[in-house]
């Protein structure tokens, strides 16, 4: 960080905003309390910018990226800081907004902070819709569990087929009759909750299909769909959550971003590695590991995959075929050593991440 640039660190909340201004040559910032609206922030920064450029920063939080985008539109550089990577002193037991803003400004000047990537408004909107779909799927799962456990408590168990919530199972569920009015009303309420969740999920998935043609997501989705196990919504999730893949300098950095690298606690001559860190993007990690399960099957290009690969670059198709061969061989090799299938698939997902990143950046 250039020592001659004034630094303004914000501690942002829904109803309050604290700004710490660290001027060149000063060791202690001046702290100001502002109302949390953009016109006030602009006027405040205009007074500081009279003597030159200014550099701003604030922690990522529930208030989102509106402040960063508003300042960028005004030509003011503003970084959003990753909260989990801010250095914390173990002996400090006092936390206030003023102290947080002061410490943020000092650490920012020292170059001890890690900034995060700010998605475009289009990417953020599609990402929110995808995460809304995940929430609805969780609601549907809970509604089904409540209904099935209600039936089980009353000795109602479906044995017609092994597949639950298919057409035959749903017809059996709806056909249940109850001798008491209260039980019938409970059954009706639970069935209605399942139907409503299913309808909401279908509506959101239909809206997401329209997002597949939006730029710059469409080009990324087309390349990702060349890989086995990566269809429309999986490809869209990877494209949105990963955002610009060129911000990662190597495949290892992408694997770390997903939290798929092994944890480690080594000291001296002793090296101890544990499970994956799980410190990255959980949404992205989930879809990649789900796609990795497909590579337990022998390499094969079926009709659906061949259709997805149509009109895509030949080098991407070749890379997808190489991924099938290599990842299937890795799956068979690791399972042959007695590793559990979940551990093996996680390892395959980690390597699949490198193939996906290469397809997006070549």
C-alpha positions in Angstrom: 0.0 0.0 0.0 1.3 3.4 -1.0 2.0 5.4 2.2 1.1 8.7 0.6 -2.5 7.6 -0.1 -5.2 8.4 2.5 -7.0 5.3 3.6 -10.7 5.2 4.7 -11.9 2.0 6.4 -15.6 1.6 7.0 -17.3 -0.5 9.6 -20.7 -0.9 8.0 -24.0 -2.0 9.6 -27.6 -1.6 8.6 -28.2 1.4 11.0 -24.7 2.8 11.5 -21.5 3.5 9.7 -18.1 4.3 11.2 -15.2 5.6 9.1 -11.6 5.5 10.1 -9.4 8.0 8.1 -5.7 7.2 8.1 -3.8 10.1 6.5 -0.2 9.9 5.2 2.4 10.2 7.9 -0.1 9.4 10.7 0.0 6.3 12.9 -3.5 6.6 14.4 -6.7 7.1 12.3 -9.3 9.7 12.9 -12.7 8.1 13.5 -16.0 9.6 12.3 -19.6 8.3 12.8 -21.8 8.7 9.7 -25.3 8.0 8.8 -25.4 4.8 6.6 -26.6 6.3 3.3 -24.7 6.8 0.1 -25.1 10.6 -0.3 -23.5 11.2 3.1 -20.6 8.8 2.3 -20.0 10.6 -1.0 -19.9 14.0 0.6 -17.6 12.7 3.3 -15.2 11.3 0.8 -15.3 14.4 -1.5 -13.9 16.4 1.4 -11.0 14.0 1.8 -10.4 13.7 -2.0 -9.7 17.4 -2.3 -6.0 16.7 -1.7 -5.8 13.7 -4.0 -6.9 10.1 -4.5 -8.2 8.0 -1.6 -8.3 4.3 -1.0 -11.3 2.7 0.8 -12.1 -0.7 2.2 -14.6 -2.5 4.4 -15.4 -6.0 5.5 -17.7 -8.2 3.5 -21.0 -8.6 5.4 -24.8 -8.7 5.2 -25.0 -5.2 3.6 -23.6 -6.6 0.4 -21.6 -4.8 -2.3 -23.8 -1.7 -2.8 -21.2 0.6 -1.1 -18.3 -0.8 -3.2 -20.3 -0.4 -6.4 -21.4 3.1 -5.6 -17.9 4.2 -4.8 -16.5 2.5 -7.9 -19.0 4.4 -10.0 -17.6 7.7 -8.5 -14.1 6.6 -9.5 -13.1 5.8 -5.9 -11.1 2.7 -5.3 -12.7 0.4 -2.7 -11.8 -3.1 -1.7 -14.0 -5.6 0.1 -12.1 -7.5 2.7 -12.5 -11.2 3.6 -13.5 -11.2 7.3 -12.3 -14.7 8.1 -8.7 -13.7 7.0 -8.3 -10.6 9.1 -5.6 -11.1 11.7 -6.9 -11.1 15.2 -4.9 -10.7 18.4 -5.8 -13.5 20.9 -5.5 -11.2 24.0 -8.0 -8.6 22.8 -11.4 -8.9 24.6 -12.9 -5.5 23.7 -14.7 -5.1 20.3 -16.4 -2.0 19.1 -17.2 -0.5 15.7 -14.7 2.3 16.3 -11.9 -0.2 17.1 -12.8 -2.4 14.2 -12.6 0.5 11.7 -9.3 1.7 13.2 -7.7 -1.7 13.1 -9.0 -2.3 9.5 -7.3 0.9 8.3 -4.0 0.1 10.0 -3.9 -3.5 8.7 -4.9 -2.3 5.2 -2.0 0.1 5.0 0.3 -2.7 6.2 -0.9 -5.0 3.4 -2.1 -7.6 5.9 -5.6 -8.0 4.5 -7.1 -10.2 1.8 -9.6 -8.7 -0.6 -12.5 -10.7 -2.1 -13.7 -10.7 -5.7 -16.8 -8.5 -6.2 -19.2 -10.2 -8.7 -21.1 -8.2 -11.3 -24.7 -7.3 -10.6 -25.8 -9.9 -13.2 -23.7 -12.7 -11.6 -25.0 -11.8 -8.1 -28.6 -11.9 -9.2 -28.2 -15.3 -10.8 -26.3 -16.5 -7.8 -29.1 -15.4 -5.5 -31.6 -17.3 -7.6 -29.5 -20.4 -7.5 -29.1 -20.2 -3.7 -32.9 -19.6 -3.5 -33.3 -22.9 -5.3 -31.1 -24.6 -2.7 -33.3 -23.2 0.1 -36.4 -24.4 -1.6 -35.0 -27.9 -2.0 -34.2 -27.9 1.7 -37.8 -26.8 2.4 -39.1 -29.6 0.2 -36.9 -32.2 1.9 -38.1 -31.1 5.4 -41.8 -31.1 4.2 -41.4 -34.6 2.9 -39.8 -35.8 6.1 -42.6 -34.4 8.2 -45.2 -36.1 6.0 -43.4 -39.4 5.9 -42.8 -39.5 9.7 -46.4 -38.6 10.3 -47.5 -41.5 8.2 -45.0 -43.8 9.9 -46.3 -42.9 13.4 -49.7 -44.1 12.3 -48.4 -47.4 10.8 -48.7 -46.2 7.2 -45.7 -47.5 5.2 -45.5 -47.6 1.4 -44.1 -50.9 0.1 -45.2 -50.8 -3.6 -41.8 -49.7 -5.0 -38.4 -48.9 -3.6 -38.5 -45.3 -5.0 -40.0 -42.7 -2.7 -41.9 -39.7 -3.9 -42.4 -41.0 -7.4 -45.8 -41.2 -9.1 -47.0 -44.4 -7.4 -45.8 -43.2 -4.0 -47.5 -39.8 -4.3 -50.7 -41.4 -5.4 -50.6 -43.7 -2.3 -49.9 -40.8 0.0 -52.8 -38.7 -1.3 -55.2 -41.7 -1.1 -54.8 -42.2 2.6 -58.0 -42.0 4.6 -58.4 -41.1 8.3 -61.2 -41.9 10.7 -60.6 -38.7 12.8 -61.0 -35.2 11.4 -57.9 -33.9 13.2 -55.7 -36.6 11.6 -57.2 -35.9 8.2 -56.5 -32.2 8.6 -52.9 -32.8 9.6 -52.4 -35.1 6.6 -53.9 -32.4 4.3 -51.7 -29.7 5.7 -48.5 -31.8 5.2 -49.5 -32.8 1.7 -50.2 -29.2 0.8 -46.8 -28.1 2.1 -45.1 -30.7 -0.1 -47.1 -29.6 -3.2 -46.3 -25.9 -2.6 -42.6 -26.6 -2.2 -42.6 -28.6 -5.4 -44.4 -25.9 -7.3 -42.0 -23.2 -6.0 -39.0 -25.4 -7.0 -40.4 -26.0 -10.5 -41.0 -22.3 -11.0 -37.5 -21.3 -9.9 -35.8 -24.0 -12.1 -37.8 -22.7 -15.1 -36.5 -19.2 -14.4 -33.0 -20.5 -14.1 -33.2 -22.1 -17.6 -33.6 -18.6 -19.0 -30.4 -17.5 -17.2 -28.4 -20.0 -19.3 -28.3 -17.7 -22.3 -27.1 -14.6 -20.4 -23.7 -13.3 -21.1 -20.9 -13.7 -20.0 -22.4 -16.8 -18.3 -23.5 -18.5 -21.6 -20.0 -19.1 -22.9 -18.8 -20.5 -19.6 -21.8 -22.8 -19.2 -21.3 -24.1 -22.7 -17.7 -25.2 -21.9 -18.6 -26.7 -18.6 -21.4 -28.8 -20.0 -18.9 -30.7 -22.1 -17.8 -32.5 -18.9 -19.5 -35.6 -17.6 -21.8 -35.0 -14.7 -22.1 -31.2 -15.4 -25.5 -30.3 -16.9 -27.4 -27.0 -17.0 -27.8 -26.0 -13.4 -24.5 -27.5 -12.2 -22.7 -25.6 -15.0 -24.6 -22.4 -14.1 -23.7 -22.8 -10.4 -20.0 -23.3 -11.2 -20.0 -20.3 -13.7 -21.6 -18.0 -11.2 -19.9 -19.0 -8.0 -16.5 -19.1 -9.6 -17.1 -15.8 -11.4 -14.0 -14.8 -13.4 -11.8 -17.9 -13.4 -8.8 -15.9 -14.6 -8.4 -14.4 -11.1 -6.9 -17.7 -10.0 -3.3 -18.1 -11.0 -3.4 -21.9 -10.9 -5.7 -24.9 -10.4 -4.4 -25.3 -6.9 -5.7 -21.9 -5.9 -9.2 -23.0 -7.2 -9.0 -26.2 -5.2 -8.2 -24.2 -2.1 -11.0 -21.8 -2.8 -13.4 -24.8 -2.8 -11.9 -26.1 0.4 -11.0 -29.3 -1.2 -7.3 -29.3 -0.2 -6.3 -31.5 2.8 -5.7 -29.8 6.1 -2.3 -30.1 7.6 -0.6 -29.7 11.0 3.1 -30.3 10.5 6.0 -29.4 12.7 9.7 -30.3 12.5 10.1 -33.6 10.8 6.5 -34.6 11.5 4.0 -34.1 8.7 0.3 -34.8 9.5 -2.5 -34.2 7.0 -6.2 -34.5 7.8 -9.5 -34.1 6.0 -10.3 -31.4 3.5 -10.3 -27.8 5.0 -13.9 -27.0 3.9 -13.0 -23.3 4.3 -14.0 -22.2 0.8 -17.1 -21.8 -1.2 -19.5 -24.5 0.1 -22.0 -24.1 -2.7 -19.3 -24.7 -5.3 -17.8 -27.6 -3.4 -21.1 -29.4 -3.2 -21.9 -29.3 -6.9 -18.3 -30.3 -7.9 -18.3 -33.3 -5.6 -21.8 -34.3 -6.8 -20.5 -34.2 -10.4 -17.4 -36.3 -9.4 -19.7 -39.3 -8.5 -20.3 -39.8 -12.3 -16.6 -40.6 -12.9 -16.9 -43.9 -11.0 -18.3 -45.3 -14.3 -16.2 -46.3 -17.2 -15.4 -43.5 -19.7 -18.3 -43.1 -22.2 -19.9 -40.4 -24.3 -23.6 -40.9 -24.4 -26.2 -39.3 -26.5 -27.0 -36.5 -24.0 -23.3 -35.6 -23.4 -22.6 -35.7 -27.1 -25.5 -33.2 -27.6 -24.1 -30.9 -24.9 -20.7 -31.0 -26.6 -22.0 -29.9 -30.0 -20.6 -26.7 -31.4 -18.1 -26.4 -28.5 -14.3 -26.0 -29.0 -12.5 -29.2 -29.9 -9.9 -28.6 -27.2 -12.5 -28.4 -24.5 -14.1 -31.7 -25.7 -10.7 -33.3 -25.8 -10.0 -32.1 -22.3 -13.3 -33.5 -21.1 -12.5 -36.9 -22.5 -9.1 -36.8 -20.9 -10.8 -36.0 -17.6 -13.1 -39.0 -17.9 -10.2 -41.4 -18.5 -7.9 -40.0 -15.8 -10.5 -39.5 -13.1 -12.0 -43.0 -13.6 -8.6 -44.5 -13.4 -7.9 -42.5 -10.2 -11.3 -43.7 -8.7 -10.5 -47.3 -9.5 -6.9 -47.0 -8.2 -8.0 -45.4 -4.9 -10.9 -47.8 -4.2 -8.5 -50.7 -4.9 -6.5 -49.5 -1.9 -9.4 -49.8 0.4 -10.3 -46.1 0.6 -13.9 -45.2 1.4 -16.0 -44.2 -1.6 -16.7 -40.7 -0.1 -13.0 -40.0 0.4 -12.2 -41.2 -3.1 -15.0 -39.1 -4.7 -13.7 -36.1 -2.9 -10.3 -36.6 -4.2 -11.7 -37.1 -7.7 -13.7 -33.8 -7.2 -10.5 -32.0 -6.3 -8.9 -33.1 -9.6 -12.0 -32.4 -11.6 -11.8 -28.8 -10.3 -8.5 -28.4 -12.1 -10.0 -29.7 -15.4 -13.0 -27.3 -15.2 -10.7 -24.3 -14.4 -8.5 -25.2 -17.4 -11.5 -25.4 -19.7 -12.6 -22.0 -18.7 -9.2 -20.3 -18.9 -7.5 -21.8 -21.9 
